[in-house]
Amino acid sequence: MTRTDRHGEHRHGEHRHGERRARPDIGGRRRLRGRFRGRLGKGVAGVAAAALVAGIAPAAHADPGSKGNERLARQLVREVKADNAWRHLEALQRIADRNDGIRASGTNGHLASAEYVEGRLHAAGYRTTRQAFTHDDYAFHASSGAVTAPSPRTLHPLVARFSANTPVGGITAPLAVVPAGTDTTPGCEASDYTGVRGKIVLIDAGGCTNTVKQRTAAEAGAAAALINTNNPNPDMILRTRLTAADVRIPVASVGRGESEALAADAARGPVTLTVDLRGEARTVTTFNVIAETPTGRADNVVMLGAHLDGVTEGPGMNDNGSSSSMELETALRLAGHFKQIRNKVRFAWWGAEEAGDLGSANYVALLSDREKADLALYLNFDMIGSPNYARMVYDGDDSDHEGAGPGPEGSAQIEKVLTDFHASRGLPTVGRDFDGRSDYGPFVAAGIPAGGETSGSNLIKTEEWARLFGGKAGQSLDWCYHSACDTLRNVDRTIYAQLGAGMAWAAGRFALDTSDVTTGDPSRRAAARAALSHRSAVPQHPAPAADEE
């Protein structure tokens, strides 16, 4: 979502974090972010991580229940093996290796990834559909820079998506640093840009969108803008995405380390830079891959999704080969239970998530009112193998009281199913806000109950999370996020297996019974069919969200 394996390689198959097991919560379910969710039954806190790495089958005593509606869930958790899913992930890595190291939508790497998924599904008895769509994108042609005075050195800017272009060969101009200090809105006000005419401005991220920053800088006469992404990892550079219609000047991201060095140089005297930032707007045609079980109620569909595409900076093994490979293995094992399924299960491998959740948005926009009402729930999985992970479940009930609020009615029950499952294995979870950064967004906006799992992206691990899960506080949950080093070596097999077990459990559980999700208000979906009077029109070129990718 960029450049070396900064924290060293860990050995696959070992529990690298030294994770602490939480004590049983005898006072009921804890609701604070960073505190574990779900009640831990007696005797389950000692479940060994090694057993979870070898496969994701639970210990016999670790089942969260024995009700009839959980029998398929228990079978799937036994049958969905992390080692088998890992073979799909290895195949995606090989595909990236053969296709310039990437699997981004609209590239041969994405096409080959889709063909791999489709081939395995067809062999298991599924019929697949490609849902094609087009969207605006940006081809990157030049992204380079240098300090030319007083002490020449190379810079590593990452041109923004939809940036304006410099001339071929770049521009050379003085550097102006927009003061940050304690300012919570650096570069957001016109008063921040005194004396910047004809200069390249360096701005800290935060406080407003980077589109607003560059527009305000342009109005003050700046020639170009460099955005300090301010990540704790000084070498990480995250590409920024601008709103195309509001772009005025060339814009690029730079890492915190280079930004701080530039600011220090400028504090000592004049600095001159050269930047060559160029790209080209283009229209991309890509597609989603959809498959569903031939059995089960068509008016009570359980849907799982994971985006199959990656970014143009790397192969995308954690983001999101991890989830898409585990989803494939879950679908393959579910194929052996078609006769048991009560509710149709639909699987999606989304395209163009990295361009702004466009594949899922296209899918939801094309659903009729009846088809939306027929969706019982949506489960989203994005990045389930982060190396510095937190075990996160989407916060359906907004018990953390952060960000966007609760999901649609029924989302709290989805969250509970997942947190209870992990708690039964002695595994604490923390909440993840529905902040719109993945493919659940269009479903939530349409009022469809949603939930799922993630192990984290560029969020920073807190001290409390480090106590719960091990790892390094103060660092990104995935230090190769949207970077060339997001290879197989970047995927932690422990959390991959654990969240994969959660995926299998939820798929099997809801394939038999969604009553706790859909009967909070028994007339909800029937009323929706009657109340919704028009079909949403799908935009031909949906505008991607602005800012960090």
N, C-alpha and C positions, 0 to 999 in steps of 0.2 A: 504496500500500500502502500546505508546502501552499501559496508563494502567488504569487510573481512569478517572472519569468525572471531569476534572480539573477546570472547570469554573462554575460548578453549573447547576442545571436543570432549564429550562425555561418552562413557561406554554404554551402548544400548543394552537393555535388559537388566540394568542395575537401577535401584532406586537411589537416584543421585542426590535428592534433596534432604534426606534424613528427616522426613516429614513427621511431625508430632501428631499423635492421635488425640483427639479431644475427649474429655471425660463425658460420661453420659449426662444429658441435660435433664435432670430430674425435675426441673421447674417448668418444663414445657418448652415450646419452640421459641428459640431466641430470634429476634427480628432485627438486630442491628447489623449493618454492613461490617464485615470483618469478623463477625461471630458466626459459629457454625450453625447450619440450619438443619432441622429435623431432629427427632429424638433418637438417641443411640440405645438400642436394646442391650440387655446384659450379655456380656460375653462376646460382643462383636468387635470391640475396640482393638482386639489383637489380630484382626485379619491381616495376613502377611502380604506386603506389597509384591513380593516375588511371585506369589500365585497369580496376582493380577497381571503381571508382565507376561508370564508364560501363556496366558489365555485369559479371557474375561469371564470364565465360568465362576459363579460364586461358591463359597463354602455352603454346605447343606443348611447350616443353621443361620445363614445370613439373609435368607429371604425376608423381604419386608412384609409378607403376608402369605396366606395360603388359600385365599378366596378363589373360587372358580374362575373369576375374571382375570386372574393372574397366571393361570397355568401356561398359556402360550408365552407370556413374558418370561417365565422361568425357563421354558424350553429354548427360547431364542438366546437368552443370556448364556446358556450352556453351549449353544451351537455356534454363535458368532465369535470366532476366535480372532484375537488381535493379530496373531502371526499371519493368518490368512488375509486379513485386511491389509497388513503391511506389504504383502506381495503386490496388491493393487497399487499401493503407494510407490513401490519400487518401479512398477511399470510406468507410472506418471513421471517419475524422475528420468527414466530412459527416454520417454517421449520428449521431455524438455531438452535433454542432452542432444537429441537428434534435430532439434528445431530452434537453434540459436539460443538455447538456455531459457526459453520462456514458453508460457502457455496462455498468453493473454487472448481475450476474445478478438476474433477477426484474424487470428494468426493460424498457421499450420499446426502449431503446438496445441491450440485449443481444439481444432478439428480432430487431430489424432487422439486427444484425450476423450473426446465425445465418442469417437468410433470404438475405442477400447471399452468404455462403459456400455455402449449399445451392444457390442458383441457378446459380452458376458451376460447381459440381461436376456438377449435372444436365446442363448444357449440354455438358460434356466426356465424358459417358457413365457417370458414377458413379451408383449408387443410394445414398441417404443414409438414416440412421436417427437419430431423436431418442430418446435414452435419458433419460427424465424421472425426477426425484427431488425430494424435499422436504428442507428443512433449516431449523433454527432460525436466525433472524437478528434484527436489531435496527434499527428505524426511528428516525432521529435527528430530534428535535423542537426542541431548544433547546441551544445551545452558545455561551454568552457569559459575559463577566466584566469586572470593572473593579476598579481600586484606588480605594477611596472615601476613604481617609485614609492618610498626611497630604497627598499630592499626587494628586488624582484624575486617572486616565487609563484608557483602554480596554485590556483584556487580550484575548487571542485563544486561549482554551482550546478543545481539540478533545475533545468528550465521548467517553469510551471505549465501545467496543461492549460491551453488556450491563451498563453502569453502572447503579447505583441512581439514582433521581431525586431532585432537589431539589424543593421546592414550586414551583408556578408563580410566576414572578417571582424565584426564586432564594433563596439564603441569604446573609446578611451575617455575617461572623465575623472574628476576628483571625487573622493569618497566623502560623504556626509553621514555621520552617525546620528540617528534619531535617539535622543536621550531616553533611557528606560528608568533606571533607578527604582523608586517605589511606585512609579506610575503603573496603574492597572490597565490603562488603555493606550499603550505606546503606539504612536503612529496613526491614531484614529481621528485626531483633531487637526484642523488647519494650522493651529498654533504650534504644532510639533515640527513644522517644516520651514522654519525661518532660514533663509539663505541657502536653499537647496537647488536653486535654478541651475540647470545644466549639469547637475551632479548625480552620481549613483548613490542612492540612500540605502543604509543598512538599518533594518527595523526588526525589533523583537516581535515574535508571534504573540497573539493573545489580545483580548479586549474587544476586538471586532474582527470581521472577516478580512482576509488578505486582499480580497477584491476591493473592499473599502479603503484599506491602507494604500494600495497602489493608485486608486483613483484620487485620493486626497493628495498623495505625493505628486501625481501628474498635474493636478490643478495648481500646485505650487511651483511647477516648472521642472521637476526632477526628470532626469533622462532615463533612469532605470531603477529598479528596486531589488534588493536582496533581503530575503526573509530568514531571520535566525529561527530555526525550528525549536531551539531551546530544549532538546532532549537531554536527559541525564547522561546518556552515552554521547560523548563529545564528537564522535565520528559519524553518528547516524544522521542521514539526510532524508527527510520525508518530502516527497514531491507535493507541492500545493496545487490545488485545482481552483481556477478562477471562473467567475461567471462571464462567459464569452462576450456578452453584449456590453459589459461594463469595463472591459479591458482598455487601458490607455497607453501603458508603457511596458517594455520588457520586464519580466519578473522571474526570479529564480529563488530556490531554497538553498541555504547553506547550513552546514552543521554548526553546533554550538562551539566546538573548538576553534574552527576557522573564524566564526563571528567574533569570539572574544579576542582572538589575535588581531583581527582587523580593528576592533575598537581600541585595543591597547596601542596599536600603531598610530591611530588617528589622535589619540590623546597626547602623543609625543610630537606630532607635527603633521603636515600635509601628506596625504596618501593618494596615489593615482592608481586606478584600476582599468583593466580592459575586460569586457565581457562580450561573448558571442553567444547569443540566445535566439534560436530560430526553430520554428516548427510550422506546421501546416494543418489547418482544419480539414477534416475529411469525414465522409459518411461511411460507417462500418455496418456491414450486414453480419449478424451472428444469430445464435439460437439457444433455446433451452432444450434439454432432453427430458422428456416426461415418460414415465412408465407407471402402470398401476396393476394391482392384482385383478384377475378375472372374476374373482368371487367377492362377496361382501356387499352390504347395502350401498347402493349408489347415491342414496339421499343422506348418508352419514359418513362422509369420506374423511379419513385421517390422512393428513399430508405431511411428508417430511421433505426438507430441502437443504441443499448445501451448494454453494456456488463452485462451479468447476473451473472457472477462469482464474488466471493469476494476473500479476502486474507485468509491465514491460521491463522491470528491473531484475527479475530473477525467476526461478522455476516454480516458486509458490508451493513448496511441499507442506509446510504448516498452514499457510494461507493460500488455498484451502484444500490442498491435496489430502490433508489429514481427514477432514470431515467427509469429503466426497468419496474417498476410498472406503471409509468405514460405512458410509451409507450404502455403497454398492454391495459390500459383504452382507449387510443387514438384509437388503433386498434379496440377495441370492439365497440366504438361509430361510427367509420367509416363504420362498417359493415352494419349499417342502411342506408347507402347512396351509395351502390354499383352501383345503376343505374345512379347516377349523375357523377360518376368518369370518367374523360377523359383519364387520365394517370394511368397506373397500379401503385399501391403503394405496396412496398415490405417492410416488417418489419424483422429485425434481432435482436436476443438476443444472443450476442457473448459469446463464451467460451474462457477461457485462455487469457483474456485481461491482467490479473494481472501477467502473465508470459511473457509479452512482445507483446501485441496486436496480439497474434497468431491466434485467431479465424478469425478475419477480414483479416489478411494477407493470411491465407489459402483460404478464400472465394475469394478474389481478384485474387490470383494466379491461381485458377481453372477456372476463367472466360475465355471464348474464346474472341478473338478480337471483334467479333460481339456483344457478351454479354456485354463487357465493353462499346462499343459504344452505346448500347441500354440503358445504365444508364444515365438518364438526370442529376441526382445530388444525393449526399449523405448527409444526416443530422445526426449528431452525438450528443448524449446527455450523459453526464458523470458527476455525482454528482450535482444534481439540488436542493439539500436541505441543503447546508452547514450552520452550525450554526452562523458563523461569516462572512456571505456571501459577495461576490461582484456579481452583476448581469452582467454576461459576455457573449458576443457573439463572436464567432470565427472571427478573423480579416482577412476576405477574401481579402481585398484590400491592406493590409499592410499599412493602414493609420497611424498606430502607429509607423511604421519604427523600429520594434523590431524583433529580432530573425530570424525566418526562411524565411521571405518574404511572398509575397502574395500566395494565393491558386491558383489552376488552373482557367482558364478563366471561368467566371460565378460565382465564389465564392464571389466576391464583391456584386453581385446582391442578393445572398442568405443572406449575412450579412445585406444588406439594408432592405430586407423584414422583418427580425426579429427586427432590431433596430427601424424601423418605427412603427412596431406594438407596441413595448413597449413604445416608445415615445408618441404614441397616447393615452396611459393610464397615462401619466405623470411620467413614470418610466425611469430614466436614465440608460444607459448601458455603460460598458467599454469593450475594446477589449481583446481578448485572443489569443495569438500567436499560430500558427500552429507549435508547438514544437515537435510533434511526440509522445506525452505522452498519446494518446488515439487512438481509433479505426478509426479515420479519416485518420490516417497516410498512410495506404496502398492505400486508394482511392486517396488521394492527389498525391502520388507517381505514380499512374496510369493515372494521368491527368484528373480525374473525379471531377467536381465542388463539393465543400464541404463547409459545414457550420454547425451551431448548437449552443448549449448553455451549459454553466456550471456555477456553483456558487463557484467553487474553491476547491483546495485540501490543500497542505501544503504551498502554496504561502502566503506571509506575507501581511496583510492588511496595506496599506499606510495611512497616515494622510488624503490624499485627498479622498481615498475610504471611509474612516470612515465618512468624511463630507457628501459624497454622499449617503451612505447606512446605516450609523450608525455602531454599533459594536465597536470592540476594535482594534485600530491601534497597530501595532507592534506584533500582534498575528497571528497565522495561520488562514486561512479562515475556515478550518475544523480542530479543535484541537483534534479530535478523528480519524484523518486520519490514516487508516491502523492499527487500534488499537481495543482492546477488547471493548472499550466504544462506538464504532460506532453502536449503537442500535437505536431503534425508538426515544429515547429521544434526540439523536444527530441530528435529522432531523428538520430543521426549516420549519414550514408549510406555512409561508408567501411566502418565495422564491420558495418553492416547487410548490405552486399554480401559482405563477407568471410565472415561466419558463415553467410550464406545459401548461399554456395558450399559450405561444409562440410556444410550440411543436404542439399543436392542430391547431393553426393558420397556421403554415408552412405546416403541412400535408394537410390541406384542400385547402390552396392556390395553392400549387404545384400539387395537384391531378387534378386540373382543368386547370392550365396554368403554363408552365415553359418557356414561350417564352422570358422573360427578362433574363433568365439564359442561354438558349441554342441558342439564335439568335444573340448574340454579333458578332459571326462569323457563318453565316448560314451553311457553309460547314464543320464546325469543325468535327462533328461526322462522316459524310460521308467520309471525308478525312482520318479520323482515321481508318475506316474500310479498306480502300485501302492501307494505309501506313503500318499498323501493319501486319507483315508477319509471325509471329510465336507466338505460345501460350506459356505463361510463365509456367515453370515447378514448381510445388509446392515442396518445400524442405520437406523431410520426417521428419526431426527434426530441425525446424528452430531455430537458435541460438537466445536466448533472448537478448535484449539490456542490456548493462552493467549499473552498478551504482544503484542509489536509486530507490526503487520500488514505 
